């Protein structure tokens, strides 16, 4: 008849503690490389999204460049940037909005006798 509450042999308890210790050591040794791997994967996902966005921007800009190579478009864009043709002079006129307001006011004023 076997006894109740019999303790296991010392060697089996020692083996269990060695196995637990080995698992803890394994976990400690592999924690940082696994964390670095997971972080690198998330960074790779983020960077691939940025690359896809940049590729879309590049294709949009290439299409825009292709449509803007006509002489008229280039000339219009150069005028917006302030470039002038050879022989022309650039004049900067200020106060156009105030001049337009005065012109409108004079057009709307009742036309009476003028001297």
Z-matrix of the N, CA and C atoms (Angstrom, degrees):
N
C 1 1.423
C 2 1.534 1 109.61
N 3 1.331 2 117.10 1 122.81
C 4 1.446 3 118.99 2 -178.08
C 5 1.531 4 111.45 3 -73.57
N 6 1.300 5 115.08 4 147.27
C 7 1.461 6 119.54 5 179.24
C 8 1.522 7 110.08 6 -81.89
N 9 1.329 8 114.50 7 148.29
C 10 1.462 9 119.81 8 176.00
C 11 1.519 10 108.19 9 -87.10
N 12 1.349 11 116.31 10 146.83
C 13 1.448 12 121.21 11 177.64
C 14 1.515 13 113.29 12 75.12
N 15 1.277 14 115.22 13 24.40
C 16 1.455 15 119.42 14 179.57
C 17 1.530 16 109.12 15 -73.80
N 18 1.303 17 118.77 16 134.17
C 19 1.448 18 123.75 17 -179.32
C 20 1.526 19 110.00 18 -80.72
N 21 1.347 20 116.46 19 144.94
C 22 1.456 21 118.45 20 176.01
C 23 1.528 22 110.03 21 -71.13
N 24 1.271 23 113.74 22 162.96
C 25 1.468 24 119.39 23 -178.43
C 26 1.525 25 109.49 24 -64.52
N 27 1.309 26 115.32 25 150.57
C 28 1.453 27 120.90 26 -178.21
C 29 1.534 28 111.96 27 -61.23
N 30 1.262 29 117.86 28 -36.61
C 31 1.466 30 121.61 29 -177.33
C 32 1.535 31 110.70 30 -66.22
N 33 1.341 32 118.94 31 -37.03
C 34 1.470 33 120.42 32 179.19
C 35 1.536 34 110.27 33 -70.81
N 36 1.321 35 119.49 34 -36.33
C 37 1.470 36 122.22 35 176.64
C 38 1.522 37 109.27 36 -65.74
N 39 1.314 38 116.91 37 -42.71
C 40 1.452 39 121.55 38 178.77
C 41 1.526 40 110.92 39 -62.96
N 42 1.324 41 117.83 40 -40.29
C 43 1.468 42 121.76 41 177.76
C 44 1.527 43 110.99 42 -64.00
N 45 1.310 44 116.51 43 -40.47
C 46 1.477 45 119.98 44 178.54
C 47 1.522 46 110.59 45 -62.90
N 48 1.326 47 117.83 46 -45.66
C 49 1.463 48 120.90 47 179.76
C 50 1.532 49 111.09 48 -65.89
N 51 1.300 50 117.86 49 -36.15
C 52 1.464 51 120.70 50 175.81
C 53 1.534 52 110.96 51 -65.00
N 54 1.325 53 116.28 52 -39.79
C 55 1.467 54 120.11 53 178.07
C 56 1.530 55 110.21 54 -64.93
N 57 1.326 56 117.51 55 -43.65
C 58 1.472 57 121.22 56 177.96
C 59 1.523 58 109.46 57 -62.71
N 60 1.318 59 117.84 58 -44.10
C 61 1.463 60 121.68 59 178.26
C 62 1.520 61 111.97 60 -61.31
N 63 1.337 62 116.21 61 -41.04
C 64 1.463 63 120.44 62 178.85
C 65 1.528 64 110.43 63 -64.24
N 66 1.334 65 116.97 64 -40.09
C 67 1.464 66 120.38 65 177.86
C 68 1.522 67 111.22 66 -64.85
N 69 1.328 68 116.70 67 -42.13
C 70 1.468 69 120.28 68 178.87
C 71 1.526 70 110.05 69 -64.18
N 72 1.320 71 117.53 70 -43.44
C 73 1.460 72 121.32 71 177.98
C 74 1.527 73 111.14 72 -62.63
N 75 1.313 74 116.38 73 -42.55
C 76 1.465 75 121.39 74 177.44
C 77 1.528 76 110.43 75 -59.98
N 78 1.343 77 116.69 76 -45.20
C 79 1.463 78 120.65 77 179.78
C 80 1.524 79 111.28 78 -63.57
N 81 1.326 80 117.17 79 -41.45
C 82 1.461 81 120.48 80 179.54
C 83 1.523 82 112.05 81 -66.22
N 84 1.315 83 116.58 82 -38.19
C 85 1.461 84 119.55 83 -178.93
C 86 1.528 85 113.08 84 -72.87
N 87 1.311 86 117.82 85 -31.21
C 88 1.458 87 121.11 86 -176.37
C 89 1.523 88 114.06 87 -98.92
N 90 1.319 89 118.87 88 -0.65
C 91 1.466 90 120.99 89 -178.21
C 92 1.524 91 111.21 90 -63.96
N 93 1.324 92 117.19 91 -53.61
C 94 1.464 93 120.12 92 -176.45
C 95 1.532 94 112.81 93 -64.37
N 96 1.321 95 120.04 94 -45.95
C 97 1.475 96 117.83 95 177.92
C 98 1.535 97 112.66 96 -61.72
N 99 1.326 98 117.29 97 -37.95
C 100 1.467 99 119.33 98 178.21
C 101 1.527 100 110.98 99 -67.50
N 102 1.328 101 116.92 100 -40.49
C 103 1.465 102 120.39 101 178.03
C 104 1.529 103 110.14 102 -64.01
N 105 1.317 104 117.24 103 -43.12
C 106 1.467 105 120.84 104 177.86
C 107 1.526 106 110.97 105 -61.87
N 108 1.317 107 117.28 106 -39.16
C 109 1.463 108 121.35 107 178.87
C 110 1.526 109 110.92 108 -64.25
N 111 1.315 110 117.09 109 -45.05
C 112 1.471 111 120.77 110 179.96
C 113 1.526 112 110.36 111 -65.28
N 114 1.329 113 116.71 112 -42.69
C 115 1.464 114 119.58 113 178.15
C 116 1.525 115 111.20 114 -63.34
N 117 1.323 116 117.02 115 -40.44
C 118 1.464 117 120.47 116 179.61
C 119 1.525 118 110.95 117 -65.06
N 120 1.314 119 117.11 118 -38.17
C 121 1.472 120 119.61 119 178.10
C 122 1.519 121 111.68 120 -64.74
N 123 1.333 122 117.30 121 -41.67
C 124 1.464 123 119.31 122 179.14
C 125 1.524 124 110.83 123 -67.84
N 126 1.334 125 117.08 124 -37.99
C 127 1.466 126 120.61 125 176.86
C 128 1.527 127 110.45 126 -65.67
N 129 1.310 128 116.74 127 -38.20
C 130 1.462 129 120.67 128 177.73
C 131 1.527 130 110.59 129 -63.25
N 132 1.320 131 116.92 130 -41.83
C 133 1.464 132 120.06 131 177.80
C 134 1.519 133 111.52 132 -62.12
N 135 1.327 134 116.27 133 -42.72
C 136 1.469 135 120.38 134 179.19
C 137 1.522 136 110.60 135 -64.59
N 138 1.322 137 116.41 136 -45.19
C 139 1.470 138 119.73 137 -178.41
C 140 1.523 139 111.69 138 -67.52
N 141 1.318 140 117.60 139 -33.37
C 142 1.469 141 118.72 140 178.03
C 143 1.526 142 110.49 141 -67.93
N 144 1.330 143 117.58 142 -34.21
C 145 1.464 144 120.19 143 174.46
C 146 1.527 145 110.46 144 -63.47
N 147 1.330 146 116.38 145 -41.75
C 148 1.464 147 120.21 146 178.57
C 149 1.525 148 110.32 147 -64.02
N 150 1.329 149 117.04 148 -40.43
C 151 1.467 150 121.05 149 179.26
C 152 1.524 151 110.46 150 -63.36
N 153 1.322 152 116.97 151 -42.97
C 154 1.471 153 119.64 152 178.93
C 155 1.527 154 110.63 153 -63.35
N 156 1.327 155 117.05 154 -40.23
C 157 1.465 156 120.61 155 178.60
C 158 1.528 157 109.95 156 -64.16
N 159 1.326 158 116.96 157 -42.76
C 160 1.465 159 120.32 158 179.31
C 161 1.523 160 111.72 159 -66.32
N 162 1.323 161 117.46 160 -35.97
C 163 1.464 162 119.75 161 176.76
C 164 1.523 163 111.05 162 -65.52
N 165 1.324 164 116.24 163 -39.59
C 166 1.467 165 119.56 164 177.31
C 167 1.534 166 110.42 165 -64.70
N 168 1.333 167 116.30 166 -42.10
C 169 1.467 168 119.58 167 177.54
C 170 1.521 169 111.18 168 -62.77
N 171 1.326 170 116.25 169 -40.51
C 172 1.467 171 120.29 170 -179.69
C 173 1.522 172 111.08 171 -63.32
N 174 1.323 173 116.92 172 -44.67
C 175 1.465 174 118.98 173 -179.29
C 176 1.531 175 110.60 174 -66.66
N 177 1.340 176 116.92 175 -37.02
C 178 1.464 177 119.78 176 177.00
C 179 1.522 178 110.52 177 -64.46
N 180 1.330 179 117.24 178 -43.23
C 181 1.460 180 120.84 179 179.69
C 182 1.532 181 111.83 180 -67.67
N 183 1.332 182 117.04 181 -36.26
C 184 1.466 183 119.55 182 177.06
C 185 1.517 184 110.68 183 -65.16
N 186 1.325 185 116.55 184 -38.94
C 187 1.461 186 120.15 185 177.78
C 188 1.530 187 109.74 186 -65.96
N 189 1.328 188 116.09 187 -41.82
C 190 1.460 189 120.37 188 178.90
C 191 1.528 190 110.35 189 -65.00
N 192 1.325 191 117.77 190 -38.97
C 193 1.460 192 121.44 191 177.59
C 194 1.519 193 110.74 192 -64.89
N 195 1.319 194 116.32 193 -40.82
C 196 1.461 195 119.46 194 178.90
C 197 1.511 196 112.51 195 -62.68
N 198 1.324 197 116.79 196 -34.43
C 199 1.464 198 119.27 197 -179.69
C 200 1.519 199 112.28 198 -83.12
N 201 1.329 200 117.67 199 -12.42
C 202 1.461 201 118.79 200 -175.99
C 203 1.526 202 113.00 201 -107.00
N 204 1.311 203 117.95 202 20.33
C 205 1.458 204 119.27 203 -179.20
C 206 1.521 205 112.47 204 -92.03
N 207 1.316 206 118.60 205 2.14
C 208 1.459 207 119.04 206 178.02
C 209 1.531 208 109.12 207 -73.60
N 210 1.301 209 115.83 208 153.37
C 211 1.469 210 121.46 209 -177.52
C 212 1.523 211 110.88 210 -63.04
N 213 1.327 212 117.11 211 -40.75
C 214 1.464 213 120.04 212 -178.82
C 215 1.528 214 110.99 213 -64.24
N 216 1.335 215 116.51 214 -41.89
C 217 1.463 216 119.76 215 179.90
C 218 1.513 217 110.84 216 -66.54
N 219 1.323 218 117.12 217 -44.05
C 220 1.457 219 120.15 218 178.50
C 221 1.525 220 111.48 219 -62.71
N 222 1.308 221 116.74 220 -40.00
C 223 1.460 222 120.84 221 179.00
C 224 1.528 223 110.77 222 -64.82
N 225 1.319 224 116.87 223 -42.34
C 226 1.466 225 121.46 224 179.53
C 227 1.523 226 110.58 225 -64.24
N 228 1.327 227 116.79 226 -43.86
C 229 1.465 228 120.00 227 179.17
C 230 1.531 229 110.95 228 -66.52
N 231 1.324 230 117.79 229 -37.60
C 232 1.462 231 120.69 230 177.72
C 233 1.520 232 110.61 231 -64.23
N 234 1.316 233 116.99 232 -39.56
C 235 1.473 234 120.72 233 177.42
C 236 1.523 235 110.65 234 -62.77
N 237 1.332 236 116.75 235 -39.25
C 238 1.472 237 119.84 236 178.51
C 239 1.525 238 110.97 237 -64.26
N 240 1.329 239 116.75 238 -33.60
C 241 1.457 240 120.88 239 179.63
C 242 1.525 241 112.89 240 -80.35
N 243 1.326 242 116.74 241 -7.58
C 244 1.461 243 119.74 242 177.45
C 245 1.503 244 114.59 243 97.51
N 246 1.323 245 118.09 244 9.93
C 247 1.454 246 120.46 245 178.08
C 248 1.532 247 109.44 246 -77.24
N 249 1.313 248 116.33 247 147.81
C 250 1.464 249 121.15 248 177.26
C 251 1.515 250 108.60 249 -124.25
N 252 1.308 251 115.43 250 158.57
C 253 1.464 252 120.63 251 178.18
C 254 1.531 253 109.29 252 -77.63
N 255 1.317 254 116.70 253 157.04
C 256 1.468 255 118.97 254 177.94
C 257 1.526 256 110.23 255 -58.47
N 258 1.320 257 115.38 256 133.59
C 259 1.464 258 120.44 257 179.93
C 260 1.522 259 112.56 258 93.56
N 261 1.328 260 119.23 259 -15.23
C 262 1.463 261 121.69 260 177.67
C 263 1.520 262 109.79 261 -88.41
N 264 1.334 263 115.27 262 159.17
C 265 1.459 264 120.88 263 175.93
C 266 1.517 265 108.20 264 -119.36
N 267 1.325 266 115.36 265 139.87
C 268 1.455 267 120.85 266 -179.57
C 269 1.524 268 109.07 267 -92.56
N 270 1.317 269 116.34 268 125.73
C 271 1.454 270 122.29 269 175.80
C 272 1.516 271 108.13 270 -118.25
N 273 1.314 272 116.06 271 132.70
C 274 1.460 273 121.02 272 177.87
C 275 1.516 274 107.06 273 -104.23
N 276 1.315 275 116.08 274 118.31
C 277 1.450 276 122.20 275 -177.30
C 278 1.514 277 108.26 276 -107.06
N 279 1.335 278 115.29 277 126.71
C 280 1.461 279 120.53 278 -179.76
C 281 1.517 280 109.24 279 -112.30
N 282 1.320 281 116.06 280 158.39
C 283 1.465 282 121.38 281 175.38
C 284 1.511 283 114.08 282 80.06
N 285 1.317 284 118.17 283 23.68
C 286 1.465 285 121.16 284 -178.22
C 287 1.523 286 110.51 285 -66.79
N 288 1.340 287 117.13 286 -39.34
C 289 1.466 288 119.84 287 -179.30
C 290 1.528 289 111.29 288 -61.88
N 291 1.339 290 117.46 289 -42.36
C 292 1.466 291 119.97 290 178.90
C 293 1.527 292 110.27 291 -66.26
N 294 1.320 293 117.23 292 -38.85
C 295 1.464 294 121.07 293 178.51
C 296 1.524 295 110.38 294 -62.56
N 297 1.350 296 116.47 295 -42.37
C 298 1.466 297 119.82 296 179.40
C 299 1.521 298 111.17 297 -64.23
N 300 1.345 299 116.09 298 -39.58
C 301 1.474 300 119.05 299 178.38
C 302 1.530 301 110.70 300 -62.92
N 303 1.326 302 116.88 301 -43.00
C 304 1.466 303 120.06 302 178.75
C 305 1.520 304 110.86 303 -64.12
N 306 1.325 305 117.33 304 -39.56
C 307 1.460 306 120.85 305 179.27
C 308 1.527 307 110.94 306 -63.95
N 309 1.337 308 116.00 307 -43.60
C 310 1.464 309 119.13 308 178.41
C 311 1.519 310 111.09 309 -63.89
N 312 1.320 311 115.36 310 -41.71
C 313 1.469 312 119.10 311 179.84
C 314 1.521 313 110.67 312 -64.03
N 315 1.319 314 117.39 313 -38.06
C 316 1.468 315 119.13 314 -179.68
C 317 1.530 316 110.45 315 -72.43
N 318 1.316 317 117.47 316 -29.65
C 319 1.469 318 120.18 317 177.38
C 320 1.520 319 111.20 318 -73.72
N 321 1.323 320 116.43 319 -31.79
C 322 1.461 321 120.77 320 -177.46
C 323 1.525 322 111.14 321 -84.79
N 324 1.304 323 117.45 322 -17.92
C 325 1.473 324 120.56 323 -178.33
C 326 1.524 325 109.24 324 -64.31
N 327 1.339 326 117.38 325 145.44
C 328 1.473 327 119.41 326 179.54
C 329 1.520 328 109.61 327 -63.87
N 330 1.290 329 114.49 328 139.04
C 331 1.463 330 119.47 329 -177.63
C 332 1.518 331 109.07 330 -89.65
N 333 1.251 332 113.15 331 101.62
C 334 1.470 333 119.18 332 176.84
C 335 1.505 334 108.63 333 -104.25
N 336 1.289 335 113.25 334 -158.97
C 337 1.463 336 116.37 335 177.65
C 338 1.517 337 109.10 336 -74.98
N 339 1.283 338 113.55 337 136.64
C 340 1.458 339 118.90 338 175.24
C 341 1.518 340 107.66 339 -114.29
N 342 1.278 341 117.12 340 142.73
C 343 1.458 342 120.69 341 179.65
C 344 1.477 343 112.52 342 -90.28
